[in-house]
Amino acid sequence: MRVLYLTLPALMDASLSFARAIAAHVELHMLLQVTPGGWRTSLFDVNPVSPSSDLLPVEPLLSGYPAGLSSYWRASASFQAAVFGGSSALHPASWAAARSVLRFARQLQPDIIHLETTLGRMVGALPLLRRLAPLVITVHDPSPHSGESPLKKVLIRALTYARADHFILHNRTQSVQFCQTYHVPAGRVSVTPLGVYSLYRLFSQTTPLSDPHTILFFGRLSPYKGLETLLQAAPQACLQIPRLRFVIAGRPNPDYRLPSLPALPNGGHFEFIPDYIPNARLASLFQQSGLVVCPYTDATQSGVVLTAYAFGRPVLASRVGGLPEYIDEGRTGWLVPPGDVSALAAALVQAVTALRSDGDAYRQAIAARSAADLNWETIAAQTLDIYRQTRQEWKS
């Protein structure tokens, strides 16, 4: 089976993990949608490049990655970039890049075209692509997060979803909401989990000792991340456990107003890193932490959970969206109601106490869960079945 797989730089942690696994079963051709200004992705930098009416080999455009990472894309039959100039899908430079994708697709004659997300610059070309092969779309965030401007994203989603033959979502809660919101029959939706982001371990330069008193809040700072709840809960937790260290690491959204950090009693302290975190630093932060906290007010799923699992770290998260499907309470982490300061403070105390007593038990449970259903080989096999079913229905 020949598959054309289109994705974005921002999704490389999931895309490369999936691509290496599915390439063992199909002839995979990857296309990366980039813009001329360059990108700093979660795994590598895409260097600035001039708009092009032709597809370009991706590897010469990349920098800032460890040697072992290239094995993830070299498993594919090809890995090329479509460079979209201009400010929107309507710009002539965007149309030129879209035409290069169409030319390649016509030459390739794929059996499946798989979009890793809604690719806004490609939305006008989707009807032509669908004439060649059925469209499978992976939906990461079917609805905007609270506090984020949704209008443009909602329009692109609606236009894209209208063209798809089948959808892949990453948790059952999300799939039900998706079907209701977009009036999609349940038979056109499949659920496969995201796998553990083990490729981040390639960036480890040392192996710092895990400290159960170090609590990591990691990721882009946005209203829905619930940082304010953590800042209110931290002093309460510090009253019961001395010398807690809360590390808050991530670049704020431009429209996000950073809250002030409260004073912590009993020797507790905050370490605040409001900036982009290079991957070597990311690996070190996760390795040093004993616990990762995700006190989100809403969420579909979280790459932070899967990165924490890659380093064997349990997660304390809000019981929202699909997060409960990824966290086995009391084994790989803990769950609390969103926005509940007292519950979060109590769970912090419970988690740190448990990790001081027997941290190895949690690491073993995370390893077992990762090997069971959160591994990319299992996910690739599930996706292959989806491809075959979708192809058969499209032909009939």
C-alpha positions, -999 to 999 in steps of 0.1 A, spaced: 0 0 0 13 35 -10 5 63 15 10 101 11 13 115 46 11 153 51 21 170 83 34 201 100 66 210 119 47 216 151 36 179 151 69 163 145 71 145 179 39 125 170 45 125 132 80 110 132 71 84 158 41 73 138 60 75 105 88 52 115 63 26 127 38 27 98 67 27 73 73 -10 82 39 -18 67 34 6 38 54 26 12 53 59 30 59 93 14 60 122 39 53 158 30 61 186 54 42 219 51 66 248 59 68 286 54 98 306 42 106 322 75 118 289 90 105 270 120 117 260 155 99 227 160 97 205 190 125 183 176 146 203 151 149 237 134 137 242 98 160 268 83 147 297 63 141 289 27 127 308 -3 92 300 -16 93 272 -42 70 259 -68 87 225 -64 89 201 -35 123 202 -17 142 174 1 136 181 38 169 168 54 191 197 40 167 222 55 170 208 90 194 216 119 197 212 156 189 175 159 209 145 172 221 119 147 198 92 159 167 112 150 173 109 112 164 72 114 128 82 121 123 98 86 147 77 67 124 47 72 100 65 47 103 61 10 106 99 7 105 130 29 99 163 11 89 199 20 62 220 4 72 257 10 42 279 12 48 316 8 24 345 15 1 350 44 -28 327 35 -40 298 13 -52 325 -12 -18 339 -18 -2 330 -52 29 316 -35 6 292 -15 -12 281 -46 22 274 -63 32 251 -34 -2 234 -34 2 227 -71 35 210 -64 18 188 -39 -9 179 -64 17 172 -91 35 148 -68 3 131 -57 -7 125 -93 27 110 -101 26 89 -69 -10 76 -73 -13 68 -36 -38 44 -21 -44 66 9 -38 103 16 -33 109 53 -34 145 68 -19 146 103 -41 177 110 -60 204 92 -34 220 68 -48 254 62 -26 262 32 -38 230 15 -76 234 21 -83 246 -15 -65 216 -30 -84 189 -9 -112 183 -35 -85 175 -61 -65 153 -38 -96 133 -29 -102 124 -65 -69 105 -64 -74 86 -31 -95 86 1 -86 112 27 -79 102 62 -75 130 87 -61 128 122 -79 153 145 -58 166 174 -79 194 187 -115 194 172 -124 225 193 -104 256 203 -91 257 238 -106 282 263 -90 316 260 -79 311 224 -93 329 193 -112 303 173 -127 319 142 -101 311 115 -94 277 130 -131 268 131 -135 278 94 -105 257 83 -116 227 103 -151 229 88 -138 231 52 -113 203 58 -136 179 76 -162 182 48 -137 166 24 -126 137 46 -135 100 42 -123 89 76 -111 105 109 -87 93 135 -90 108 170 -68 100 200 -94 94 228 -130 82 232 -142 113 249 -129 135 220 -144 112 194 -179 115 209 -177 153 210 -163 154 175 -192 134 160 -217 157 178 -200 189 169 -194 182 132 -224 158 126 -200 130 115 -214 94 116 -196 73 143 -187 47 116 -164 72 99 -144 78 131 -117 56 147 -98 60 180 -61 52 183 -41 66 212 -10 87 209 22 68 217 49 77 242 73 103 228 104 82 234 124 101 208 130 129 233 153 106 251 177 110 221 184 145 235 196 134 269 232 144 276 234 133 312 212 113 335 203 136 365 188 119 395 151 122 399 140 143 429 105 135 443 104 171 457 107 186 422 74 192 404 75 202 367 49 223 349 60 222 313 46 236 280 33 267 262 17 290 288 -20 297 279 -52 303 299 -64 267 296 -32 253 312 -44 261 347 -12 276 360 -32 299 383 -47 268 400 -12 254 406 1 287 420 -27 288 445 -23 251 455 15 252 459 16 271 492 -9 247 507 12 217 497 44 234 510 28 236 545 28 198 547 60 189 528 91 211 532 115 222 504 92 215 475 106 229 442 81 239 415 97 243 380 75 262 355 90 260 320 75 273 288 70 303 265 39 323 272 14 329 244 16 365 232 -18 374 247 -13 355 280 -8 377 311 16 359 334 4 357 370 26 367 399 44 340 418 33 337 455 58 333 483 61 297 494 65 286 530 86 259 546 116 262 523 96 258 490 105 278 460 96 284 423 119 282 393 104 301 364 117 297 328 94 317 306 111 309 273 115 283 246 131 252 261 158 235 239 155 198 238 186 190 258 172 212 286 138 196 282 152 162 287 171 174 318 140 190 333 120 158 329 148 137 343 153 159 373 116 160 382 98 135 404 63 145 392 49 163 362 17 184 367 -10 193 341 -37 212 360 -56 220 327 -90 236 327 -98 218 294 -78 195 271 -82 168 244 -50 150 252 -15 162 261 19 156 246 33 166 280 19 133 295 35 113 268 68 131 272 67 125 310 61 88 304 91 87 280 112 96 310 93 74 335 77 103 353 41 100 367 16 128 360 -8 147 382 -35 160 358 -70 174 358 -99 151 350 -107 167 317 -110 156 281 -91 125 272 -65 128 300 -82 101 322 -77 76 293 -39 81 295 -35 81 333 -41 50 354 -49 66 387 -26 56 415 -3 37 391 9 61 365 -4 93 380 -32 110 398 -64 129 387 -82 159 402 -112 180 393 -102 210 371 -98 243 390 -101 227 424 -72 243 444 -77 222 476 -79 189 456 -47 198 437 -29 207 469 -39 174 485 -29 154 454 5 171 453 11 160 489 -2 124 482 19 121 451 52 134 466 47 112 496 41 81 474 71 88 453 94 92 483 81 58 495 83 38 463 91 57 431 102 26 413 67 11 414 54 41 394 82 39 369 75 2 364 37 9 359 45 36 333 68 12 314 41 -15 314 14 9 301 38 23 275 45 -12 262 9 -22 262 -12 3 242 9 34 241 35 20 217 37 32 181 40 -3 166 5 -12 180 -8 22 168 6 16 133 -11 -18 131 -44 -2 141 -39 26 115 -31 0 88 -65 -16 94 -81 19 91 -64 25 58 -76 -8 44 -112 -3 55 -113 33 42 -98 23 9 -123 -5 4 -153 18 12 -139 45 -11 -137 21 -40 -172 6 -35 
